[in-house]
Amino acid sequence: MSRFGDLVKGKVAPAPAPAPIVEPTPALPKVEVVEVREPVELDIELPEPIAEEVVVEEPVRARDESGHFIADDPSTPENESWVGGVAPKTSRKSKRSRRSKKSEE
């Protein structure tokens, strides 16, 4: 009969599991207890931080009296089509790769 059948019928006692190996942990060093005192106020004056508010305005298109956009005059160095003279930077779209007809077949 198989070993499983012998175990079920109780003919063969299973071997005891080996005892786990436990290594002793090293002793921890003794720690000195220190009392915590209340914080001490120092008489040092720190300089005030210099922080300037940075206002970022979004570019706005210039309009005439009737509300229509004003075009830029290329003969002048300033850009008249935007308030403040600075146009926003445009983001470029990535080119889409097209598959050739040979790869579809």
ChimeraX attribute file (.defattr): number of C-alpha atoms within 10 A of each C-alpha:
attribute: neighborCount
match mode: 1-to-1
recipient: residues
	/A:1	5
	/A:2	6
	/A:3	10
	/A:4	10
	/A:5	11
	/A:6	12
	/A:7	12
	/A:8	9
	/A:9	9
	/A:10	10
	/A:11	10
	/A:12	12
	/A:13	8
	/A:14	8
	/A:15	6
	/A:16	6
	/A:17	6
	/A:18	6
	/A:19	6
	/A:20	6
	/A:21	6
	/A:22	6
	/A:23	6
	/A:24	6
	/A:25	6
	/A:26	6
	/A:27	6
	/A:28	6
	/A:29	6
	/A:30	6
	/A:31	6
	/A:32	6
	/A:33	6
	/A:34	6
	/A:35	6
	/A:36	6
	/A:37	6
	/A:38	6
	/A:39	6
	/A:40	6
	/A:41	6
	/A:42	6
	/A:43	6
	/A:44	6
	/A:45	6
	/A:46	6
	/A:47	6
	/A:48	6
	/A:49	6
	/A:50	6
	/A:51	6
	/A:52	6
	/A:53	6
	/A:54	6
	/A:55	6
	/A:56	6
	/A:57	7
	/A:58	10
	/A:59	14
	/A:60	14
	/A:61	18
	/A:62	18
	/A:63	15
	/A:64	9
	/A:65	7
	/A:66	6
	/A:67	8
	/A:68	10
	/A:69	13
	/A:70	14
	/A:71	14
	/A:72	15
	/A:73	11
	/A:74	9
	/A:75	7
	/A:76	8
	/A:77	9
	/A:78	13
	/A:79	17
	/A:80	19
	/A:81	18
	/A:82	19
	/A:83	14
	/A:84	14
	/A:85	16
	/A:86	15
	/A:87	15
	/A:88	11
	/A:89	7
	/A:90	6
	/A:91	6
	/A:92	6
	/A:93	6
	/A:94	6
	/A:95	6
	/A:96	6
	/A:97	6
	/A:98	6
	/A:99	8
	/A:100	8
	/A:101	7
	/A:102	6
	/A:103	6
	/A:104	6
	/A:105	5
